[in-house]
Amino acid sequence: MCAVTLSSLRRLWLAMALAVAVASCSSATESLPEPSHGASASPPVNVAAARVDLEDALAQLEAIHPEPFHAVDRAAFVAELEALEQSLDDMTADQAMVGLMRLWARLSAERDGHQFAFLAEGRDEPVLPLRVYEFEEGVFITAAMDNHADLAGARLVSVNGHPIAEVLAALEPLVPRDGPATVPAFRPIYLLKVAVLRGLGLVGDGDVELEVADQDGTRSVNVVPVPVAEFEGWAGWLAYTGLPPRDGLRATEQRDETIWVEHLPQGAVYLRYPAVFDIPQAAIDEFDAMAAEYPDERIIVDLRQNPGGDNHNYATLLSHLMSPAIDKPGRLFVLTDRVTFSAAANFTTEIEQGTRATFVGEAPGGGLNFWDDVTWEHLDDYVVPMRVAISTRYWEKSTADDPRLAIEPDLAVPTLAADYFAGRDPVLEAALTMDAN
């Protein structure tokens, strides 16, 4: 098999502050003062130093990003930065954190979804002990830690008395994005962070009251936030942005392999690529052999729940998908969803540009042309130490004048909670049965 397994990728992804990123806890906490955990946190010791950090971040942004204000007017951004500086005296640590998240997200109104603002490494606040997903029917709890396991499958109605629609609207300006499809992919990162909810004034200290609805009706429950490391150890791969594994749903399946191929009894060669990591030659050979064995059957490439990786890793597979034997009208199908991001979005775009593939599912969370290859600027003297990402490279996989922010599927299939919890996969079913000629 390949040198890098998916299990090692999971460890890497949890350690990255990238698309799904929440900084991992490490020994760095030993050299840092304790972060504030309450809405009543004391003001910073040195507001002047915090303001200098903001000015330095602006200077670095303009020095490093080739087009830092491609999505926002510079004067408007600077005015918002200055307003944040002037408000620091009256802000709690949580409010200052949210203020910087909101400010930095303004830079990524489109095509810049890697430019996150997060707490410094080792300083992550507790999170809700849940996994959540924004389905067509609402926000659902897809899994919950032991003390709240009975919440799995319930719809989230409100948070501390605030209707979930209000909560989502409050979180939306904090989310960096390549386009609209990125928002439901990344918003759960912020929904689970208790300090973010406090900074927005949605919750206070202590337990968080949730109102949920399930087959037994609507009820209120108090959940106790847990440390990030404990949550990530329980939640695993795509802890904040993905769907937990479920029988019958191939897009949620987890294996050690970085890619696998199988023949489906419905009459198709199915290739699952859950992350853009190294593809062993044996897998390519297996794919070629199976495609040749079933020359009249569909080829389905499943890129759902694929958050990216390294662009260099998909080149060989792309060349095989572009071969005349596979790139026939009505033969090649590509499945995408909101989690298809970064290098996975680049791969998707190159397939679109170079083949006659049919796309099924949701629009990818990643763009066709977008900024990436971020470098991190550290604000160690901010109200609470933080870091912000600054993009350094524009990836142009479509034409330069392409106005689209994402590939809209040829057949859009909504993501329904009813399907997920029942183990149904209408996206795959559509790819197996639709008329693409």
N, C-alpha and C positions, 0 to 999 in steps of 0.2 A: 504494500500500500504506500501512499505518499508519506513523505517525511513529517509533514505537519498534519496531525489528526484533528478532527473536529473537537475532541475534548480539550486539546491544547488551545484551539481557537476560542473556545468558551472562556478559558481562563484569561486569555489575552483581551477578549472583548470586554469583560467585566472590569479590566484594569485600565481601559482606554476611556478618556473623556472625549468621545467622538459622537457619533450619531446617537447611540443609545446611552451615551456615557454618563455615568455617575462615578465620581472619583472613588477609587478604592481606599479603604482604611489601611494605613501602614504605620511603620515606626516613626514616620514624620510627625505624628501627633505628639511624640515625646518632647519635641523641641518647640512646640507651639503652645500658647496660652489656651486655656479652655474656651471653647466657643460659647456664645450666649444661647440659651435654649428657650428663652421666654419672650413674650411680647413686651414685657416691661424691662428689657435689657437696658443697661446703662449706656449713655452716649459714649462715643469714642474718646479716648484720652487725648488724641491729637487730631482734631478735625482738619487742621492745616495740612498735615501729612497725608490724610486721606484725599484731600483735594489735589495735592500734588500727584498722587497716584493716578487719579482720573486724567489729569492733564498729560501725564506721561503715556497713559494708554492711548489717548488721542494722537499724540505725537508718533507713537509706534505704529498705530493704524495707518497714518498717512505716509509713513516711511516704508512700510512693508507691503501693504495691500496695493496692487497695481491700480485698482479703481475702487477705492474705499467707499465712495458715495454714489455708486452706480444705482442704488435703489432708494436713496433718500437725499434730500437737499442738504448740503453741508451746513449751511447757515442754520437750518432747522435743527439738525443734529447737535451742533455746538450749543445752540440755545437750550436744548434739553439737558445737555451735559452740565451747563452752567446752572440751570435750575436745580439739578440734582445736587451739585456742590453746595448751593446755598441752603438746601433743605437738610443737610446732614446733621446740623446741630440738633434738630428736633426729631430725628429718626431713631428707631430702635435698630439693632443689628439686622433683624429680619427684614424690616422695611428698606434698609439700605441695600441689602442683598437683592431684593426684588426690584428695587429701583435700577440697579445696574443690569440685571437680567433684561428688564424692559427696554432700557436704553440700547443695549448691545443688539438685541433682537431687531431693532429698527434698521440696522445695517443690512439685514437679510430679508427684506420684504419680498424678494424673489431671487432665486438662483444662488443663494449663499447660506444654505442650511447647515453648514458645519461650524458656523460662528457662534458657539455657545458661550455663555457666561456662567461659571460654576464657582462654588466654594473651592478654596485651595485644597490640594490633596491632603487627606487625613482629617478634614474638618467637616465631613458630611453629617448633617443632622439626622435624627431618627426618621423613619418612614413608616407609612401605614403597612400593616402586615398582610397586604393583599396584592393580587395581580388583577389589573383591570384592563378592559378593552372597549373601545367605542364602536359598538355595533349599530346597524341601521335602526334598531328598536330602542337604543339608548346605551348608557354606560353600564356594563355588567361586570361583576366580580367573577373572574374566571378561575381563581384559586385563592385560598386563604390559609394562613398558617394555623397550627394545631388548635389554638384556643378559639379560633373563629372559623373552623373548617366548614361549619354549617352555612356560611355565607356564600360559598361557591355556587354559582348559578343564579344568584339574586341580582336584581337590577338596582343600581344606586339611584335613589330618589333625591336625597339631599345630604349636605355636609354641614353639620352644626346649624341646621335650620335653613341653610341657603339652598334653594333648588339647584339641581345639578346643572341646569342650563345657565344659571347665574355663575356657578363655579367655573364652568368651561369658558364662558365669556371673559371672566376675570383672568384666567390662565392664558388665553389665546395670545395676548400681546407679548408674552414672555418667550414664545416658541420661535426659534430660528427655522427657516424654511427655504426650500428650493421653489416651492409653489404650494397651492392650497392642499394638495394631497399629503404634504409633510405634517400638517398640523395634527390630524388625528393619530398619526404615528408617534409623534413626540410628546404630545400633551400629557399622556399618562406619567411621564417622567416627573413632571411638575405637580401633578395631582397627588402623587404619593409622598411628596416631600412635605413634612409637617411645617418646617420653617417657612416654606413658600406660602402655605396656607395661612400661617400667622402673619407673614409680611403683607399679605393682601387683606388682612382683617377678617378672614373667614373663620378662623378658629382661635382659641386662646391656649393657655398652658394645659398640660395634662392630657387626659384621654380625649379622643375625638368622637363626637356623636354622629352616627350615620343613620339615615333612614333608608331602609331597603324594602324591596317588594319581591315576593316570589309566589309560588303556588299556594302558600298558606296565608297570603295577605301582606299587608304593610306593617313593619315594626321598626322600632328604634333600637340601636345597639351601640354601646360604647366600646371602642377599640383602643388598645394600648399600643402606641408607636414602639417600634423595635429598632435596634441599631442596624445600620446599613449592612455591616458584614454579616450579621445574622440573617437578614432578609435575603441578601444575595446568595449566601450559602444554601438557603432553602429554595429560592426561586430558580437559580441556575441561568441557563442560556436565554438571552433576550428578556431578562427579568422585568424590565420596565416597559418594553415596547411590543413584545411578541405574545403569541398565543401559547399556552401550555400544551404539551402533547396530549392528543386525544385519539382514541381508537377510531379508525376509519378516515382520518385526515392526514394524508401523506405530507402536506406542507408543514405539519407540526412534528413530524417524526424526527427523532434524534438518533444518530448513529455515530460511530467513531470515524467513518469514512467522510471525506470532504465532498464526495460525489458518488452517486450510484445509479445503476441502470436496471430496469426490469421490464419484462414483457407483460402487459396487462391483458387479462382474458377477454376484455371487450374489443381487443384488436388494436393495440397501439404500443409503440416503444416509448417508455416513460423514463425520462432522465431528471433526477432531482439534484439540484445544486444549491445547498442551503447557505453557502458563504463563498466569497470569491477568494478561495485559497488554492494552493497548488493542486493540479489535476494529474494523477499518475498516468503514465502511458498505458498501463493495463486497463484503466477505465475507458480511455479513448478507444483502445482496441476492442473492448467489449461492446461499446456503443456502435462502432462501425460494423462489427460482426452481426449484431442484432438487427441493425437497420438494413443490412444486406439480406438477412434471413427472412425479413418481412418487408419486401420492397413496396408492397401496395398498402401498407398500414401507416397510420399517422405517427409523427414524431412529436412528442409533447415534452417541452423543456419547462420545468417548474422552478421559477425564481421567486416564488412567494416566501415571505419571512426570511429574505436574504438581505442583511444589512450592509453588505459590501465586503471589502478586503483590499486586495492588491490588483490593480488593473492588468498587470503583466501576466496574471495567472489564467486568463480566459482566452488568450489569443489562439491557442491550438484548437480548442473546442469551437471557437467562432469559425475558423477556417473549414472545419468539417461540416458545420451547419450550412455554410455557404456553398458546399459542393453540389454539383448538379443532381446527384442521386438523392439528396435530402431537400434541397431548395426547389421543390416542385410546387406548382399551384395547389393549394389545399392540403399539403402534407405537413408542414411545419407549424406548430402551435406553441405559443409562449404564454405562460401564466405569471401574472404579476399582482402585487398588492401594495398597500401603503408602506410596508416595511422594506420593499425593494428600493435600496438606497445606495448612494455613493458609487463604488465600483460596480455594484450590481446594476445600477441605473445606467452606467456607461456601457456595460455589456448589453443591456436591453436596447439601448439606442443604436449600438453598432449592429445588432441583429435587425432592427427595423430598417436601418439605412442600407444594409447589405443583402437582405433576403426578402422573400415574399411571405414572411411569417404572418400568421393571424394571432392577434393578442386578445387574451381573455382574462377577465377578473376585474381588479381595481387599477386605476392609474397608479404608477409607481410613486412612492414618496420622494424619490430622487428625480432631478431634472434631466433634460436632454443635454443642455449646456449649462455648466454651473461652476462655481468657485469651490476650491478645496485646498488640500495640502497645507493645513493650518499650522501656525506656530503660536505658542502660548505666551501671553504677557501676564506676569504675576503682579498683583496689587497687594503686596504684603502689609502695607500700612493703611489699607482701606478699613472701614468700620469693622468689618470682619474680613480676614484675608480671603481674596478671591483670585480667580484667573479668568482671562478672556481669550478666545481664539481669534486669530487673524488669518484670513485666507491669503495664500500667496500665488495660486495658480488657477487659471481658467481652463477647464476641461471642455473642449468643443468637439463633441462627437456627432452632432448634427450640423446642418449648414449654419453659417454665421448669422443669417437673417431669420432663422426659425423663431417665430414668436411664441411657440408653445412652451409652457413651463413643465409639462409632463406628457408622456405618451398616453393618450386616451385609448382604451382598449376597443378593438373592433366589436367585441361583445362585452358590455359592462355587466358584471354580476355582483350585486351588493353582498356585503358580509353580514349575515344574519345570525343573531344569537341563537335562534331556534335551530338553525342548521349546525352551528358549532357544537352545542350541547347534545344534539342528537347524533353527532358523528357523521353528518351528511356533507358531501363536497360538491355543491352545484357548479363550481368553477371547473373542476375536472370533468364532471359529467357533460358540461356544455362543450368542452374541448373535444370530447369523445363523440359527440353526436351532432354538433352544428354543421351546417352546410357552408363551407368556406369557399366554394367555387363561384 
